Amino acid sequence: MSLEFSHVNYPIRSNIKIIIALDYSNKKSAMQLINFLDPSMFRVKIGQEMFIRFGIKFIEEIHNLGFKIFLDLKLYDIPNTIAKSIYALSNLNIWMLSIHACGGINMLKNAKIALNRFQSKKPLLIAITLLTSISESELKHLGITLSLSNYILKLAKLSCMAGLDGVVCSAKESNQIKRIFGDRFKTIVPGIRFSDHMLDDQKMIFFPQDIKKYNIDYLVVGRIITHSNNPIQALKKFLVYLK
């Protein structure tokens, strides 16, 4: 297959970079989409399911095609275990890694320290603030009395204090996070949906027509493409909003 997007002029806003989430259960479907993507325009996200199914060899295969990889394993464990895990994963030439901010300041700091052994090739380390499937009522069931937005901001502050490179957050909080913590602290935003798309399990969503309202560094685009009958056409439809 040809790299279709390398021959089509899609002027994307320079301050938003696109990460394609490979939300597939089989390698063939993932590769069919990847073979249409230009690695100079798109990064890819490998989550827990694909990593468990296809492992390190799949990462190496995608990396050899020239793609920067966001390995989104959402690590969460005691500080010592996290440090060892981060160090091991960083040897895979990963561009970005994720851990859970709710693991606490010591876990976050240890993860960051583990990267000090690397120089120019060390990955970006970002923290998950709150899963997009969590609602305000579910937060209260967990015994957290803060509002959803305030809890996200609290975890973003913790991540910034620990020296992480940024956070995964909802679009709603992205502007405030940038305003409080500055442009160097990156916002990675998932949950984008077309207005006619089924909302499934994600509560914190937003629509392509609203993208320009938010200060987003990296936009994670998944189900609107990977769950489409025609992923390439769905991606082209989405890119129109970034002109």
PyMOL commands that set and color helices and strands:
alter all, ss='L'
color gray80, all
select helices_A, chain A and resi 4-7+27-34+48-64+79-90+101-103+105-117+136-141+148-161+171-181+208-213+223-226+231-242
alter helices_A, ss='H'
color red, helices_A
select strands_A, chain A and resi 17-21+42-47+69-75+96-100+124-128+166-168+186-189+218-221
alter strands_A, ss='S'
color yellow, strands_A
deselect
rebuild
show_as cartoon
